Amino acid sequence: MPLLELTPDELLTTTRSVRKRLDLTRPVPLDLVKECITIALQAPSGSNRQTWHWIVVTDPEQRAAIGRFYQRAVQTYLGSEGSCGSLYPEDAARHAVQQRVGDSVAHLGDRLGDVPALVIPCLDASAAPEYNEAGMWGSIIQAGWSYMLAARARRLGTAWTTLHLMYEKEIAELLGLPDGIVQAALIPTAYSIGTDFKPAARQPLDQVLHIDSW
C-alpha cells in the first residue's frame, strides 16, 4: 500500500484521535499492524531496555469482551466531574469543542468492540528501575505515538485511550498477561473514513512557553 504523501510536519500535525471516522466494516490486515509496530520499535527506549510488549487483539469475541469493559468505563468517565465535556465552561467556544470531544468519546465507547484491531502497548514493569518511572512510561508512550504516526501514513485511524484501565485486572486476565506486564494504553485501529485530517486548535505558544525561568 502506498503511503500518504505527507511532509513530516503534516504527519505530526494531522495525526488526530479518530473515533467517529473509524471504518468498522473493513478488516485491517495483521501484516499492516505488524508493519506499524515494527516502526514503533525504533522509538527511543530508556537505557535501550526495550521492555515493551504489544498485544494485538483481532478475535471478535475478545474484542467484544474488551468493548464491554470499555463501554462501562466510558460511561463512568463521562459521568464524572472532570470529564472532557465538562471542562472550560467559562469559555463558550472552548467548552463547545470539549463537548464535541465528549460526544466522540461516547461514540467510540459504544463501538470499541467492533473496531477491527485493538492494539495494547504493554511494559515489563519488573525490568524497570523503581527510581525512574518517568523513563519507563516515557519509552512506551513514545513508541505508541510512533505507532499512531505510522498508522496514519498508511490510511489507518487510531486513538490513544487509557479508560480501559478502570478494568485493568479484568482485561489482563482476559488476555492472559503474566505478572509484571502492565498495560500502558489501548489504541483502536481501523481504516479511517477519509484521510483529510487537519491540525487541531491549540493554545497560543506564548501562553505555554517559558524561557530560562517561569
C-alpha positions, 0 to 999 in steps of 0.5 A: 500500500502506498503511503500518504504523501505527507511532509513530516510536519503534516504527519505530526500535525494531522495525526488526530484521535479518530473515533467517529471516522473509524471504518468498522466494516473493513478488516485491517490486515495483521501484516499492516499492524505488524508493519506499524509496530515494527516502526514503533520499535525504533522509538527511543527506549530508556537505557535501550531496555526495550521492555515493551510488549504489544498485544494485538487483539483481532478475535471478535469475541475478545474484542467484544469482551474488551468493548464491554469493559470499555463501554462501562468505563466510558460511561463512568468517565463521562459521568464524572466531574472532570470529564472532557465535556465538562471542562472550560465552561467559562469559555463558550467556544472552548467548552463547545469543542470539549463537548464535541470531544465528549460526544466522540468519546461516547461514540467510540465507547459504544463501538470499541468492540467492533473496531477491527484491531485493538492494539495494547502497548504493554511494559515489563514493569519488573525490568524497570528501575523503581527510581525512574518511572518517568523513563519507563512510561516515557519509552512506551508512550513514545513508541505508541505515538510512533505507532499512531504516526505510522498508522496514519501514513498508511490510511489507518485511524487510531486513538490513544485511550487509557479508560480501559484501565478502570478494568485493568485486572479484568482485561489482563486476565482476559488476555492472559498477561503474566505478572509484571506486564502492565498495560500502558494504553489501548489504541483502536485501529481501523481504516479511517473514513477519509484521510483529510485530517487537519491540525487541531486548535491549540493554545497560543505558544506564548501562553505555554512557553517559558524561557530560562525561568517561569 
